[in-house]
């Protein structure tokens, strides 16, 4: 029987909306991770229809955290009375879950996070059922979770991140209504695309790490099927990812083997550190973003993956051929550093990665 294990990145603009699919012949299993911007739901609707028509189900929906580029499409999904089907269970940390992870500080919360929690309750979807006290964190998770044969290891968030975000949510409702749509201030100053040919040595030095509270609450996990592993990093902080991976890497001789790394925070230089890359043995990197808001991916993230990663040919997957991604398709750069760049062949934003396929040579 054919074994299926693949990741599909959907058109989510500057955000994430992905479907992980696995199975051994017959009916397949599906996990949705995040919802991207609101327009991403149009594409997710079609995917849900295909899943339903095949007689299959969404076995798990993971909403990594409340940033608008992850939650807008997720809200559109649960608000749609004509949606093709609902997930069998949901993993997500809202205001109440964060309160169980640390000190309780009040009853206020962010609008979009509250709307998602209300929708889950209204639709009576099982929430965080495998986790102690209903909190999806590394402290409350079993060492290995299982969903329809898929083995899952939690890498983020930590209880301390959830408790800090709980305090932020308390203060958030004190702001004006116009500021409640998201969790971020103005975007960073626009940067120009990197010039080709690219010298990755110019970009490998570590710099500032991500300290955004919402990103720190990201659910990040390793999903394993038939010996193949995918790390879905959300927007998680690199230091927590590295520390969570450290004991796993030690058991495997210093680097934890992965078959695919979905870059944290859309390839931000603040979320892909040398320490993180040196903790893994991985030759495939996936980046989900059109770069419109923050000009991701940053060259530093890709350069560190290529330079500090294990030896051998590598593959980099972009779901948009944006002006910040296309320089990595430069023939001279690819030949010099031994990697292949993959872009959508049809609809921008949509790309599929077959994790079972061997691409080392």
N, C-alpha and C positions, 0 to 999 in steps of 0.2 A: 504494500500500500504506500502511496505517495505521502511523504511527511511535509506538512506546511508549517512554516514559521516566517512571518513577514510583517513589516511595518509599512503602513501607508500614511504619508503626510498629506493632509488636505489643504486646499487654498484657504489660509487663515490670516492673510495679509502679514502684519508684523507679529502675529501670535502663533500659538500651537493648537492644532486640532489633529489628532492622530488615531489610527486604528491598528492595534496589534492583533494579528490573527494566527491561530495555531490549530493543529489537529493532525490525525493520522488516518486519512481517508474518511469517507462519509461526511457527516455534518461537522462543520468547523466551529471553533469558539472565537469570541471576539471581545477585546477590551478597548474601550474608547478612553483616550486621555486628553482632557481639556476640550474647549469649544471654540477657541480662537475668537476673532472679532465676530460681530453679529452676522455678517454676510457669509461666514463659514458654514452656518447652519443649512444654507441652501444645498451645499455639497454633502454635508453630513446626512441630510434628509434622503438624498439619493442612495447613499451607502446603506442607510438603515432599511430602505425599501428593498434593496438587493438582499440584505441579510434576511429580512422577513420572508421574501419570496422563495429563498432557499430552504425555508423551514428551520432557520437557525435563530440564535438569540444573542443579545449583548450580555455577556456573563458578568461584566464589571465595567462601571464608569468611574474613572478617577478624575476628580477635579483637583489639580495640584495646589492651586492657591487662588486668591481673589483678584489678582490684577486683571484689568479690563481685557487685555489681549488673550486671556485664557478663559474668562468667565462669561463674556458677552454672548458668544454662541451657545454656551451651555445653558444660559438662561432662556434663550430663544427656543432651545430644544424642549425644555420642560414646560414652557409656556404654550407650546403649540398643541392644541387639542387634536390636530390631525396627524400628529407624529406617528410613524409606522409602528413603533414598539418602544417599550421602556426597558431600562437595564434591570438585571436581576438583583444587583446590589450596587451601592455607591460607597466610595471612599472619599472623604472630604473632612476638613477641620474648619468648622464655623466658630462663631463666637462662643457658643456653649461648650463645644469640645475643647477650645482653648482655655476656658475657665476650669475645666477638669485637669488640665495639664499644669496649671500654676495658680497663683493667687487670684481670687475673684475680685473684680474692682468695680462692678456696676452692671447695668442691664442694657447699655447702649451698644450699637454695632453699626457696621458699614452697610449702606443700602444694598449693594449688589450681593454681598455675602449673606445678608439677612434674607433677601429674596430667594436665593438658592436654598437656604435652610428651610424656608417656608414651603417652597415647592416640593422638596423631598418629603416633608411632613405631610403635605396635602395629598401627595400621590402614594404615601405609605411605602416608600422605598426603604429597604434595609440599609442602614447607615453604619459603616465601620464595625460590622458585626464580628469580624475575627479579632478585634483589638480589645485589650483590657480597658474597662471603663469607657469604651466607645471612642477612644482617642487614637487616631492614626499617626503614631509617632514611633521612633525607634525604641523608646523605652517600653511602650505598651504592646509592641508587636511580638509574636512568636519568632523564633530564630529563622524559620522558614514558613511562609504561608503557601497555601495551595488553592488554585482556582481552576477547576476542570483539568487537573493534571499539570497546569503551569505552576512552576515553583517561583515564588516571589520573595525577595529579600529587601527589606526596607533600609534605605540609607539616609533618609531625611523625611521629616524634620525632627529636631530634638525638642524636648519639653521646654527648655529655656527659650527657644525661638517662639514657640506658641504663646508662652506666658508674656513675652515682650510685646507680641502683636496684640494680645488681649488688651493691654494697657493703651496701645495706639487706637484700638477700636473704641475704647471708652471716650477718648478725646475727640475722635473723628466726628461724632454727631454734634459736637459743639461748633463745628465749622459751618459756614453758610451752605445753603442747599446747592448752590452752583458748584461747590467744590466736592460734592459727594459722589460723583460718578465713578471715580477711580481712586487710586492710592498714590499717584505720582504727581510731582510738580512738572514744570516745563521740561521738554526733552533737551538733550545735550546739544551743543553747537554742532551744526552739520559739518561733516568732514568729507573730503574728496576721496574717491576710490583710490586704492593703492596703485602705484605705477608699476608697470611690467617692463622687463622681467622682475620678479619679486626676489629679493634677497631675504630669506626667512631669518637669517642671523641678526638682522636689524630689528626684529620684533619679538625675540624670545625672552628678553629680560622680564622677570616678574615685576608687577607694579601693585597698585591698590587692589584689594579684594572687595567684592560686593558686601555691603553692609545694610542693604535695604531690608527693612523688617518683613514686608510681604514676601520677598524672595526667600528669606530665611525659613518661612513656613511651608515651602514647597514640599509636596510629597515627591520623593525621588526613590526609584526602586530598580532592582535588577530582576528581569523576568527570564526564566530559563525553561527551554523546551527541548527535549531530546539532546541534551548536552550543549545546545547553543544558547548564548546569553546576550541580552540586550539591556543596556542601562538607559533608562528614561529619566533624565535629570531635572525636568521642569525648569525652574529658575534657581535651583538650590545653590547655596554658598559652597565654594570649592573646598574650604577648609573642613567643613562637616562631611562632604563627600569623601575627601581623602582620609579622614580619621575613621569613618565607617568602613571604608575599603581596606584599611591597614591590616586588621586581623585576618580578613579573607585573603589578602595578598600574601601574608606571612605563611599561610597554610599551603600556598602554591609556589613557594620559592622566591617570593619578593614582588611578583606582579600578579594581579588577579586577571585571569583570562576573560576577555569579552569579545564577542563577535561584532558588536555595534555599539557605539556611544552616540546617543542623541544629545548634542551639546547643550549644556545648561545656558539658559537666558539667551538663546538664539545666537550663540557664538560671541558673547560679550567677553572682552579681554579680562574683565573682573571676575569671571566665573570659570575660566579654564586656566589653572595654574600648573606650573611645572610639577609640583608635589602631586597633584591629581593625576596627571598624565603618567608620571613615573610609578604610580600605584597600579596601573593597569597594563595588560598586554592586549592591545587592540589595534586593528588595522583599518577600521571603518568608522567614519565620523559623519553624522547627519545633522544638518542645520535647517531649521524651519523659520523662515522670515523673508519678507520682501524688502527689508531694510528701510522702510519708508519713514519710520519715526526716529530711530536711533542709529541708522546706518550700520546695522549689524549684517554680516559678521565682522568683527574686528580682526585685522590681520594677525594680531598677537595670538588670538585663540587658535587659529589654524597653524600658525608657525610653531607654537609650542607642541601641538599634536604631532606635527611632522618631525620636529627636531628631537623631542624628548621621548617620543614613542619608541616602540620596539622596531628593530630592523625589519626590512622587507617592504614590498610594495603596499601602498595604502590607497584607499578609496574615500573620496569626500563627496557627499550627496547634498545637493542644494535643491530645495523645492521651488525656488524662484531664480531665474537668470537675471538677477538685479545687477546694477552697476557696481555694487560692492562685492558680489559673488563672481561675476564674470572674469575679473583679472586672474582668478585661480584656474582658469581654463587656458592660460597662456602656455603654448607648447614648450617653450624654453624652460619655464619654471617647472612644469610637470616632468620633463625629462631630467632636469638637474636633481630634483628631490624625490623622484620615484613614486609618483602618485597619479591617480586618475580622478578626474572631476566629472561628476554626473549631474545633468540638468534635465528638467522635464522635456519630453519629446512632443507633448501636446499641450494640454491646459496648464498654464502657469500656476504654480502652487501645488500641483499634484504629482507626486512621485512615489513609486513603490520600491521597496528594498526586500529582496529575497534573502533572508538571513541564513537559509539552508545552503545557499550557493557558495561554493569555494572560489575565492577570487585571489588567492595568494600569488599566483604566477601571472 
